Each structure stands twice: as structure tokens, then as C-alpha cells.
Amino acid sequence: MDRYESYYRSLYTVAMIVNSSLDPSTVLQTIAEQAAKAMQAKGCSIRLRDRTGKRLLPSAAWGLSKEYMRKGPVEIARSEVDREALTGRIIFIPDATTDPRFQYGKAAKDEGIASVLVAPLTVEESPIGVMRIYSGTPRNFDSAEEEFLRAIAALSTVAIENARLHQALKKDYEMLASFEYRVFED
């Protein structure tokens, strides 16, 4: 199977799970796995901004150790690569172990990570997080890989927004049901 067929199959799988599940952790985990496999990468992580907007918290990962994912907080102020990605650009890090823009170079080396490609996750032009693809060997990602990552990142934001809207509707329904119960009980 050539890489374009692999990209197509992965996008199809991701679209199907986005359409069929409102559980964000399941959807994001599947997306991380599909992205890494399609790009023949070591791993993938999806990080979302916390409530303060100052940190990126892990939401899903595939192919990376628990130790690496727990290496410490990704602080946007200290992670130039993430600040750049959150402006809406795809960012390429040829060597994560030595690039000063990458916050945890030593942890990347210990994990066996060489090159990284980072895509923004945005909803209506607002950055909500990043998706990273990690290569275990030095690698130059081409424009087709960048576009694939951008597409899969866009599907990720659809999944996140679907889950948020579902939670909001559920909360509204529960409040309405509680209100109706109280009105008819009085």
C-alpha cells in the first residue's frame, strides 16, 4: 500500500470514529494511532490547552512511553515550538534533542525521538492545542505529510468540539429536567 492510500484509509477511519463516538478520549486515541501509523512514525501526541491557556495537557498519545508523556508540564511560555504552532503554522523540528525551541530535548533523546512535526488544533481560528508526530530517526517531512497532518488535526478539532457540544447539551437537558421536576413537584 502506498502512502497516499495509507493517508486515505487513516482519514476514512478517523472520520468514521468522529462520526460514531462522543467519547473524546477514545476518538483522540484512535486519531493519534492512525496518524502515527499512516506517517510511519514512532508516535503521536495530542495536547490541549488547560483552562488558564498557559499549559498544554496530554489528551492522547500513541507509541510513546508513559514516562515520556509524564516528563513534566508543557508550558507554552517555555516551548517556542508550541507557541509557533499555536499561531496556526505547521512546525518542523529536524532534531528535537538539540533544537532550543523544543522544551524537553533530553527527554526526547531518552525516548529515542529525532524529528518532530507539529500541527495546530484550532476551532474558529482559536488555538486549542497541538498535535505532534515523532520520528525515531532524523527525517525531513514533505508537503504531503504536512497536509495530511493538517487534515487529521482538523478532524481532531471536530471530535473535540462534538464532545464539548454533547456535554453542553447533556448539562442543559439535565438542568431542564431538574427544573421541570421541581415545578411539577411544587
GROMACS elastic network, one bead per residue, 0.5 to 0.9 nm:
[ bonds ]
;  ai    aj funct       b0    kb
    1     4     6  0.82571   500
    1     5     6  0.62455   500
    1     6     6  0.66214   500
    2     5     6  0.54773   500
    2     6     6  0.63347   500
    2     7     6  0.88185   500
    3     7     6  0.60652   500
    3     8     6  0.85451   500
    3    38     6  0.70493   500
    3    39     6  0.76254   500
    3    40     6  0.89797   500
    4     8     6  0.61424   500
    4     9     6  0.85718   500
    4    38     6  0.88264   500
    4   144     6  0.86227   500
    5     8     6  0.50067   500
    5     9     6  0.61106   500
    5    10     6  0.85026   500
    6     9     6  0.51629   500
    6    10     6  0.61019   500
    6    11     6  0.85677   500
    6    37     6  0.85103   500
    6    38     6  0.54100   500
    6    39     6  0.82168   500
    7    10     6  0.51273   500
    7    11     6  0.60876   500
    7    12     6  0.85117   500
    7    34     6  0.88453   500
    7    35     6  0.82354   500
    7    38     6  0.56545   500
    7    39     6  0.77345   500
    7   145     6  0.89059   500
    7   148     6  0.68429   500
    8    11     6  0.51577   500
    8    12     6  0.60929   500
    8    13     6  0.85972   500
    8    38     6  0.89319   500
    9    12     6  0.50531   500
    9    13     6  0.61213   500
    9    14     6  0.85689   500
    9    34     6  0.89515   500
    9    38     6  0.83932   500
   10    13     6  0.50604   500
   10    14     6  0.60796   500
   10    15     6  0.84799   500
   10    31     6  0.83755   500
   10    34     6  0.55224   500
   10    35     6  0.69735   500
   10    37     6  0.84107   500
   10    38     6  0.64244   500
   10   152     6  0.86180   500
   11    14     6  0.50931   500
   11    15     6  0.60013   500
   11    16     6  0.85319   500
   11    31     6  0.88581   500
   11    34     6  0.80890   500
   11    35     6  0.85496   500
   11   148     6  0.85058   500
   11   151     6  0.80006   500
   11   152     6  0.66852   500
   11   155     6  0.83790   500
   12    15     6  0.50970   500
   12    16     6  0.61623   500
   12    17     6  0.87366   500
   13    16     6  0.51712   500
   13    17     6  0.63466   500
   13    18     6  0.86321   500
   13    30     6  0.86070   500
   13    31     6  0.85436   500
   13    34     6  0.78346   500
   14    17     6  0.52140   500
   14    18     6  0.60516   500
   14    19     6  0.85155   500
   14    27     6  0.77934   500
   14    30     6  0.70974   500
   14    31     6  0.59188   500
   14    34     6  0.73753   500
   14   152     6  0.77708   500
   14   155     6  0.73388   500
   14   156     6  0.84571   500
   15    18     6  0.50894   500
   15    19     6  0.61416   500
   15    20     6  0.86431   500
   15   155     6  0.69971   500
   16    19     6  0.51053   500
   16    20     6  0.61466   500
   16    21     6  0.86676   500
   17    21     6  0.58173   500
   17    22     6  0.88957   500
   17    26     6  0.86409   500
   17    27     6  0.61941   500
   17    30     6  0.78682   500
   17    31     6  0.86701   500
   17   159     6  0.86949   500
   18    21     6  0.58613   500
   18    22     6  0.75119   500
   18    24     6  0.88393   500
   18    27     6  0.62823   500
   18    28     6  0.89265   500
   18   155     6  0.74948   500
   18   156     6  0.80216   500
   18   158     6  0.74334   500
   18   159     6  0.53549   500
   18   162     6  0.82479   500
   19    22     6  0.81465   500
   19   159     6  0.81509   500
   21    24     6  0.76869   500
   21    26     6  0.77507   500
   21    27     6  0.68041   500
   21   159     6  0.84626   500
   21   163     6  0.85338   500
   22    25     6  0.89478   500
   22    26     6  0.84522   500
   22    27     6  0.77202   500
   22   159     6  0.75294   500
   22   160     6  0.87064   500
   22   162     6  0.67020   500
   22   163     6  0.51459   500
   22   164     6  0.88335   500
   22   166     6  0.71817   500
   22   167     6  0.89867   500
   23    26     6  0.55924   500
   23    27     6  0.63490   500
   23    28     6  0.87119   500
   23   159     6  0.86797   500
   23   163     6  0.65254   500
   24    27     6  0.50816   500
   24    28     6  0.58862   500
   24    29     6  0.83067   500
   24    59     6  0.87652   500
   24   159     6  0.66073   500
   24   160     6  0.61410   500
   24   162     6  0.84703   500
   24   163     6  0.59233   500
   24   164     6  0.86910   500
   25    28     6  0.52670   500
   25    29     6  0.59540   500
   25    30     6  0.85401   500
   25    59     6  0.69757   500
   25    60     6  0.68096   500
   26    29     6  0.52172   500
   26    30     6  0.62401   500
   26    31     6  0.86405   500
   26    60     6  0.86703   500
   27    30     6  0.52288   500
   27    31     6  0.61903   500
   27    32     6  0.87311   500
   27   156     6  0.80288   500
   27   159     6  0.68725   500
   27   160     6  0.86067   500
   28    32     6  0.61126   500
   28    33     6  0.85900   500
   28    46     6  0.74145   500
   28    59     6  0.72487   500
   28    60     6  0.57135   500
   28    61     6  0.81879   500
   28   156     6  0.66786   500
   28   159     6  0.76434   500
   28   160     6  0.81832   500
   29    32     6  0.51902   500
   29    33     6  0.62961   500
   29    34     6  0.86506   500
   29    45     6  0.88066   500
   29    46     6  0.85761   500
   29    59     6  0.81225   500
   29    60     6  0.50830   500
   29    61     6  0.62752   500
   29    62     6  0.70432   500
   30    33     6  0.51547   500
   30    34     6  0.60497   500
   30    35     6  0.84932   500
   30    60     6  0.86410   500
   30    62     6  0.85887   500
   31    34     6  0.51501   500
   31    35     6  0.59949   500
   31    36     6  0.85497   500
   31    44     6  0.88948   500
   31    46     6  0.89136   500
   31    60     6  0.85425   500
   31   152     6  0.74250   500
   31   153     6  0.86499   500
   31   155     6  0.84963   500
   31   156     6  0.70415   500
   32    35     6  0.52902   500
   32    36     6  0.62361   500
   32    37     6  0.86229   500
   32    43     6  0.77603   500
   32    44     6  0.52610   500
   32    45     6  0.61480   500
   32    46     6  0.69609   500
   32    60     6  0.66398   500
   32    61     6  0.58031   500
   32    62     6  0.56906   500
   32    63     6  0.88674   500
   32   131     6  0.83132   500
   32   132     6  0.89148   500
   32   133     6  0.86649   500
   33    36     6  0.53451   500
   33    37     6  0.61217   500
   33    38     6  0.85145   500
   33    43     6  0.76005   500
   33    44     6  0.69411   500
   33    45     6  0.89941   500
   33    61     6  0.75034   500
   33    62     6  0.52982   500
   33    63     6  0.76941   500
   34    37     6  0.52338   500
   34    38     6  0.59467   500
   34    39     6  0.84632   500
   34    44     6  0.89904   500
   34    62     6  0.89572   500
   35    38     6  0.53098   500
   35    39     6  0.61607   500
   35    40     6  0.84268   500
   35    41     6  0.82662   500
   35    43     6  0.84200   500
   35    44     6  0.69403   500
   35   133     6  0.77084   500
   35   148     6  0.84818   500
   35   149     6  0.72676   500
   35   152     6  0.71230   500
   36    39     6  0.52890   500
   36    40     6  0.58992   500
   36    42     6  0.66739   500
   36    43     6  0.52481   500
   36    44     6  0.54619   500
   36    62     6  0.73856   500
   36    63     6  0.78514   500
   36   133     6  0.65134   500
   36   134     6  0.79132   500
   37    41     6  0.62615   500
   37    42     6  0.82247   500
   37    43     6  0.80190   500
   38    41     6  0.77599   500
   39    42     6  0.89789   500
   39   133     6  0.82413   500
   39   145     6  0.71141   500
   39   148     6  0.86762   500
   39   149     6  0.87466   500
   40    43     6  0.86187   500
   40   135     6  0.81614   500
   41    44     6  0.76636   500
   41    63     6  0.85535   500
   41   133     6  0.67314   500
   41   134     6  0.59271   500
   41   136     6  0.70793   500
   42    62     6  0.84601   500
   42    63     6  0.58565   500
   42    64     6  0.75414   500
   42   112     6  0.87774   500
   42   113     6  0.76893   500
   42   133     6  0.77795   500
   42   134     6  0.55521   500
   42   135     6  0.50113   500
   42   136     6  0.54283   500
   42   137     6  0.86584   500
   43    61     6  0.73142   500
   43    62     6  0.53122   500
   43    64     6  0.57072   500
   43   113     6  0.89726   500
   43   132     6  0.83037   500
   43   133     6  0.60184   500
   43   134     6  0.51456   500
   43   135     6  0.70072   500
   43   136     6  0.84391   500
   44    60     6  0.82330   500
   44    61     6  0.55484   500
   44    62     6  0.53619   500
   44    63     6  0.66665   500
   44    64     6  0.73995   500
   44   131     6  0.71924   500
   44   132     6  0.54708   500
   44   134     6  0.59466   500
   45    58     6  0.72554   500
   45    59     6  0.76943   500
   45    60     6  0.57215   500
   45    62     6  0.65292   500
   45    63     6  0.87031   500
   45    64     6  0.80749   500
   45    69     6  0.85654   500
   45   130     6  0.82261   500
   45   131     6  0.57426   500
   45   132     6  0.52536   500
   45   133     6  0.68171   500
   45   134     6  0.83018   500
   46    57     6  0.83963   500
   46    58     6  0.61445   500
   46    59     6  0.55813   500
   46    60     6  0.51711   500
   46    61     6  0.62532   500
   46   121     6  0.89100   500
   46   129     6  0.74325   500
   46   130     6  0.59231   500
   46   132     6  0.64885   500
   46   153     6  0.89953   500
   46   156     6  0.88634   500
   47    56     6  0.53264   500
   47    57     6  0.50556   500
   47    59     6  0.53090   500
   47    60     6  0.71063   500
   47    61     6  0.87499   500
   47    74     6  0.89298   500
   47   121     6  0.89610   500
   47   128     6  0.86344   500
   47   129     6  0.54563   500
   47   130     6  0.54246   500
   47   131     6  0.64313   500
   47   132     6  0.83822   500
   48    55     6  0.80714   500
   48    56     6  0.50743   500
   48    57     6  0.52750   500
   48    58     6  0.65933   500
   48    59     6  0.64941   500
   48   121     6  0.82132   500
   48   128     6  0.57431   500
   48   130     6  0.65429   500
   48   131     6  0.87883   500
   49    52     6  0.76679   500
   49    53     6  0.52732   500
   49    54     6  0.69682   500
   49    55     6  0.56119   500
   49    57     6  0.61126   500
   49    76     6  0.89001   500
   49   127     6  0.83596   500
   49   128     6  0.55549   500
   49   129     6  0.53434   500
   49   130     6  0.85429   500
   50    53     6  0.52342   500
   50    54     6  0.67201   500
   50    55     6  0.56226   500
   50    56     6  0.60740   500
   50    57     6  0.62922   500
   50   128     6  0.87740   500
   51    54     6  0.79899   500
   51    55     6  0.85063   500
   52    55     6  0.73929   500
   53    56     6  0.77761   500
   53    76     6  0.81911   500
   53   128     6  0.84596   500
   54    74     6  0.86957   500
   54    75     6  0.60371   500
   54    76     6  0.55914   500
   54    77     6  0.70787   500
   55    73     6  0.68283   500
   55    74     6  0.56014   500
   55    76     6  0.54793   500
   55    77     6  0.82506   500
   56    73     6  0.72557   500
   56    74     6  0.53712   500
   56    75     6  0.65041   500
   56    76     6  0.69166   500
   56    82     6  0.87360   500
   56   128     6  0.89059   500
   56   129     6  0.66563   500
   56   130     6  0.80132   500
   57    73     6  0.72708   500
   57    74     6  0.70961   500
   57   129     6  0.85539   500
   58    61     6  0.75036   500
   58    69     6  0.72429   500
   58    70     6  0.87304   500
   58    74     6  0.89443   500
   61    64     6  0.66043   500
   61    65     6  0.89175   500
   61    69     6  0.79268   500
   62    65     6  0.84676   500
   63   134     6  0.89594   500
   64    67     6  0.83164   500
   64    68     6  0.65678   500
   64    69     6  0.70063   500
   64   111     6  0.76886   500
   64   134     6  0.88890   500
   65    68     6  0.52214   500
   65    69     6  0.64199   500
   65    70     6  0.86589   500
   65   111     6  0.75350   500
   66    69     6  0.50722   500
   66    70     6  0.60721   500
   66    71     6  0.85526   500
   67    70     6  0.50873   500
   67    71     6  0.60546   500
   67   111     6  0.87211   500
   68    71     6  0.50955   500
   68    72     6  0.85373   500
   68   107     6  0.65891   500
   68   108     6  0.77262   500
   68   110     6  0.84564   500
   68   111     6  0.66059   500
   69    72     6  0.77667   500
   70    73     6  0.78069   500
   71    74     6  0.88708   500
   71   104     6  0.79803   500
   71   107     6  0.70131   500
   72    75     6  0.89829   500
   72   104     6  0.85702   500
   74    77     6  0.87947   500
   74    78     6  0.76668   500
   74    79     6  0.68929   500
   74    82     6  0.87473   500
   74   103     6  0.73706   500
   74   104     6  0.86055   500
   75    78     6  0.53715   500
   75    79     6  0.61043   500
   75    82     6  0.87986   500
   75   103     6  0.83306   500
   76    79     6  0.50680   500
   76    80     6  0.71914   500
   76    81     6  0.86719   500
   76    82     6  0.62279   500
   76    83     6  0.59461   500
   77    80     6  0.71533   500
   77    82     6  0.87644   500
   77    83     6  0.72814   500
   78    82     6  0.88256   500
   78    83     6  0.85956   500
   78   101     6  0.83309   500
   78   102     6  0.86479   500
   78   103     6  0.64470   500
   79    82     6  0.54737   500
   79    83     6  0.63933   500
   79    84     6  0.87713   500
   79   100     6  0.88044   500
   79   101     6  0.60490   500
   79   102     6  0.59446   500
   79   103     6  0.50435   500
   79   104     6  0.86769   500
   80    84     6  0.60965   500
   80    85     6  0.85486   500
   80   100     6  0.80946   500
   80   102     6  0.66890   500
   80   103     6  0.76268   500
   81    84     6  0.51775   500
   81    85     6  0.61983   500
   81    86     6  0.86316   500
   81    91     6  0.68507   500
   81    92     6  0.85691   500
   81    93     6  0.81097   500
   81   100     6  0.89788   500
   81   101     6  0.51959   500
   81   102     6  0.59536   500
   81   103     6  0.81386   500
   81   118     6  0.78179   500
   82    86     6  0.59528   500
   82    87     6  0.87011   500
   82    91     6  0.84434   500
   82   101     6  0.84318   500
   82   102     6  0.83215   500
   82   118     6  0.77274   500
   82   119     6  0.89127   500
   82   120     6  0.83102   500
   82   129     6  0.85197   500
   82   130     6  0.71557   500
   83    86     6  0.51605   500
   83    87     6  0.67401   500
   84    87     6  0.54708   500
   84    88     6  0.75155   500
   84    89     6  0.66951   500
   84    90     6  0.82876   500
   84    91     6  0.71471   500
   84   120     6  0.89244   500
   85    88     6  0.54897   500
   85    90     6  0.59435   500
   85    91     6  0.60246   500
   85   118     6  0.65597   500
   85   119     6  0.60516   500
   85   120     6  0.52033   500
   85   121     6  0.86764   500
   85   127     6  0.88033   500
   85   129     6  0.87480   500
   85   130     6  0.70714   500
   86    89     6  0.71223   500
   86   119     6  0.82212   500
   86   120     6  0.54708   500
   86   121     6  0.76185   500
   86   122     6  0.80743   500
   86   126     6  0.85643   500
   86   127     6  0.55067   500
   86   128     6  0.78522   500
   86   129     6  0.70144   500
   86   130     6  0.71670   500
   87   120     6  0.76018   500
   87   126     6  0.89254   500
   87   127     6  0.73060   500
   88   119     6  0.76850   500
   88   120     6  0.55376   500
   88   121     6  0.79861   500
   88   122     6  0.75341   500
   88   125     6  0.80798   500
   88   126     6  0.88947   500
   88   127     6  0.74023   500
   89   118     6  0.84122   500
   89   119     6  0.67423   500
   89   120     6  0.66205   500
   90   117     6  0.71467   500
   90   118     6  0.56569   500
   90   120     6  0.68177   500
   90   146     6  0.69739   500
   90   149     6  0.86611   500
   90   150     6  0.76359   500
   91   116     6  0.81868   500
   91   117     6  0.57827   500
   91   118     6  0.50342   500
   91   119     6  0.66316   500
   91   120     6  0.88671   500
   92   115     6  0.76378   500
   92   116     6  0.59923   500
   92   118     6  0.64497   500
   92   140     6  0.82287   500
   92   141     6  0.75967   500
   93    96     6  0.59144   500
   93    99     6  0.70851   500
   93   101     6  0.83600   500
   93   102     6  0.79591   500
   93   114     6  0.85195   500
   93   115     6  0.55671   500
   93   116     6  0.50152   500
   93   117     6  0.62673   500
   93   118     6  0.81693   500
   93   140     6  0.89864   500
   94    99     6  0.78759   500
   94   114     6  0.70994   500
   94   116     6  0.66550   500
   94   117     6  0.85259   500
   94   138     6  0.66012   500
   94   139     6  0.67404   500
   94   140     6  0.69005   500
   94   141     6  0.89775   500
   95    98     6  0.58238   500
   95    99     6  0.59227   500
   95   105     6  0.88083   500
   95   113     6  0.82983   500
   95   114     6  0.52116   500
   95   115     6  0.50223   500
   95   116     6  0.75021   500
   95   138     6  0.68541   500
   95   139     6  0.87457   500
   96    99     6  0.53260   500
   96   100     6  0.82339   500
   96   101     6  0.83748   500
   96   102     6  0.60272   500
   96   103     6  0.88463   500
   96   104     6  0.80977   500
   96   105     6  0.56554   500
   96   106     6  0.86976   500
   96   108     6  0.63998   500
   96   109     6  0.76787   500
   96   113     6  0.69319   500
   96   114     6  0.56055   500
   96   115     6  0.57326   500
   96   116     6  0.66118   500
   97   100     6  0.85570   500
   97   102     6  0.78268   500
   97   104     6  0.78071   500
   97   106     6  0.60268   500
   97   107     6  0.79723   500
   97   108     6  0.57912   500
   97   109     6  0.53557   500
   97   113     6  0.75334   500
   97   114     6  0.66559   500
   97   115     6  0.85324   500
   98   101     6  0.87856   500
   98   102     6  0.79525   500
   98   105     6  0.61008   500
   98   106     6  0.83604   500
   98   109     6  0.89357   500
   99   102     6  0.57017   500
   99   103     6  0.86825   500
   99   105     6  0.72250   500
  100   103     6  0.71075   500
  100   105     6  0.78326   500
  102   105     6  0.60404   500
  103   106     6  0.89392   500
  104   107     6  0.53435   500
  104   108     6  0.62424   500
  104   109     6  0.88094   500
  105   108     6  0.50188   500
  105   109     6  0.62851   500
  105   110     6  0.87253   500
  106   109     6  0.50405   500
  106   110     6  0.62135   500
  106   111     6  0.85715   500
  107   110     6  0.50213   500
  107   111     6  0.60898   500
  107   112     6  0.85843   500
  107   113     6  0.85905   500
  108   111     6  0.50642   500
  108   112     6  0.61619   500
  108   113     6  0.50108   500
  108   114     6  0.73071   500
  109   112     6  0.51056   500
  109   113     6  0.57524   500
  109   114     6  0.72394   500
  110   113     6  0.76770   500
  111   136     6  0.86084   500
  112   135     6  0.84663   500
  112   136     6  0.56182   500
  112   137     6  0.80472   500
  113   116     6  0.77691   500
  113   134     6  0.62194   500
  113   135     6  0.58320   500
  113   137     6  0.69949   500
  113   138     6  0.85414   500
  114   134     6  0.72704   500
  114   135     6  0.56981   500
  114   136     6  0.52044   500
  114   137     6  0.51834   500
  114   138     6  0.51967   500
  114   139     6  0.76948   500
  115   133     6  0.83783   500
  115   134     6  0.60409   500
  115   135     6  0.51119   500
  115   136     6  0.70155   500
  115   137     6  0.67179   500
  115   138     6  0.53691   500
  115   139     6  0.58722   500
  115   140     6  0.77861   500
  115   141     6  0.88209   500
  116   132     6  0.66355   500
  116   133     6  0.55785   500
  116   135     6  0.61606   500
  116   139     6  0.84660   500
  116   141     6  0.88013   500
  117   131     6  0.83132   500
  117   132     6  0.56511   500
  117   133     6  0.51368   500
  117   134     6  0.67242   500
  117   135     6  0.84929   500
  117   141     6  0.74196   500
  117   146     6  0.78103   500
  117   149     6  0.84482   500
  118   130     6  0.66405   500
  118   131     6  0.56953   500
  118   133     6  0.64433   500
  118   134     6  0.88499   500
  118   146     6  0.88718   500
  118   149     6  0.83044   500
  119   129     6  0.87538   500
  119   130     6  0.56286   500
  119   131     6  0.51973   500
  119   132     6  0.64029   500
  119   133     6  0.85752   500
  119   146     6  0.81265   500
  119   149     6  0.66430   500
  119   150     6  0.61123   500
  119   153     6  0.67417   500
  120   127     6  0.67698   500
  120   128     6  0.78661   500
  120   129     6  0.61503   500
  120   131     6  0.63738   500
  120   132     6  0.88691   500
  120   150     6  0.76928   500
  120   153     6  0.70388   500
  120   154     6  0.86542   500
  121   126     6  0.83995   500
  121   127     6  0.58257   500
  121   128     6  0.56149   500
  121   130     6  0.51429   500
  121   131     6  0.68576   500
  121   150     6  0.85655   500
  121   153     6  0.58021   500
  121   154     6  0.66398   500
  121   156     6  0.74126   500
  121   157     6  0.60722   500
  122   125     6  0.56512   500
  122   126     6  0.51739   500
  122   128     6  0.54861   500
  122   129     6  0.70809   500
  122   130     6  0.85060   500
  122   153     6  0.83971   500
  122   154     6  0.74234   500
  122   157     6  0.65570   500
  123   126     6  0.51613   500
  123   127     6  0.64606   500
  123   128     6  0.69077   500
  123   154     6  0.85641   500
  123   157     6  0.64781   500
  123   158     6  0.81721   500
  123   161     6  0.79292   500
  124   127     6  0.83922   500
  127   130     6  0.82219   500
  128   157     6  0.83410   500
  130   153     6  0.80443   500
  131   149     6  0.81781   500
  131   153     6  0.65489   500
  131   156     6  0.88902   500
  132   149     6  0.87611   500
  133   149     6  0.82623   500
  134   137     6  0.89775   500
  135   138     6  0.69248   500
  135   139     6  0.69150   500
  136   139     6  0.85315   500
  141   144     6  0.81486   500
  141   145     6  0.60115   500
  141   146     6  0.68961   500
  142   145     6  0.53843   500
  142   146     6  0.63661   500
  142   147     6  0.88179   500
  143   147     6  0.61078   500
  143   148     6  0.85157   500
  144   147     6  0.51327   500
  144   148     6  0.61142   500
  144   149     6  0.86003   500
  145   148     6  0.50335   500
  145   149     6  0.61324   500
  145   150     6  0.85284   500
  146   149     6  0.51603   500
  146   150     6  0.61459   500
  146   151     6  0.86687   500
  147   151     6  0.61389   500
  147   152     6  0.86133   500
  148   151     6  0.50950   500
  148   152     6  0.61838   500
  148   153     6  0.84720   500
  149   152     6  0.51411   500
  149   153     6  0.59470   500
  149   154     6  0.85119   500
  150   153     6  0.50689   500
  150   154     6  0.62211   500
  150   155     6  0.88115   500
  151   154     6  0.50829   500
  151   155     6  0.64319   500
  151   156     6  0.87128   500
  152   155     6  0.50434   500
  152   156     6  0.62412   500
  152   157     6  0.88465   500
  153   157     6  0.64715   500
  153   158     6  0.88395   500
  154   157     6  0.52333   500
  154   158     6  0.65070   500
  154   159     6  0.88699   500
  155   158     6  0.50350   500
  155   159     6  0.63618   500
  155   160     6  0.87363   500
  156   159     6  0.51030   500
  156   160     6  0.62505   500
  156   161     6  0.86426   500
  157   161     6  0.60269   500
  157   162     6  0.84066   500
  158   161     6  0.51667   500
  158   162     6  0.60056   500
  158   163     6  0.85859   500
  159   162     6  0.50935   500
  159   163     6  0.62276   500
  159   164     6  0.86374   500
  160   163     6  0.52426   500
  160   164     6  0.62235   500
  160   165     6  0.86561   500
  161   165     6  0.60042   500
  161   166     6  0.83929   500
  162   165     6  0.51879   500
  162   166     6  0.60462   500
  162   167     6  0.86004   500
  163   166     6  0.50436   500
  163   167     6  0.61702   500
  163   168     6  0.86314   500
  164   167     6  0.51228   500
  164   168     6  0.61960   500
  164   169     6  0.86403   500
  165   168     6  0.50311   500
  165   169     6  0.61084   500
  165   170     6  0.84695   500
  166   169     6  0.51373   500
  166   170     6  0.60462   500
  166   171     6  0.85586   500
  167   170     6  0.50307   500
  167   171     6  0.61155   500
  167   172     6  0.85795   500
  168   171     6  0.51082   500
  168   172     6  0.61322   500
  168   173     6  0.85386   500
  169   172     6  0.50298   500
  169   173     6  0.60142   500
  169   174     6  0.85174   500
  170   173     6  0.50809   500
  170   174     6  0.61404   500
  170   175     6  0.86098   500
  171   174     6  0.51177   500
  171   175     6  0.61684   500
  171   176     6  0.85732   500
  172   175     6  0.51179   500
  172   176     6  0.60960   500
  172   177     6  0.85232   500
  173   176     6  0.50489   500
  173   177     6  0.59968   500
  173   178     6  0.84412   500
  174   177     6  0.50577   500
  174   178     6  0.60199   500
  174   179     6  0.84952   500
  175   178     6  0.50638   500
  175   179     6  0.60794   500
  175   180     6  0.86235   500
  176   179     6  0.50005   500
  176   180     6  0.61191   500
  176   181     6  0.84983   500
  177   180     6  0.51516   500
  177   181     6  0.61058   500
  177   182     6  0.86524   500
  178   181     6  0.50959   500
  178   182     6  0.62624   500
  178   183     6  0.86888   500
  179   182     6  0.51640   500
  179   183     6  0.61626   500
  179   184     6  0.86927   500
  180   183     6  0.50618   500
  180   184     6  0.61638   500
  180   185     6  0.84310   500
  181   184     6  0.53917   500
  181   185     6  0.60325   500
  181   186     6  0.87666   500
  182   185     6  0.50798   500
  182   186     6  0.63075   500
  183   186     6  0.55521   500
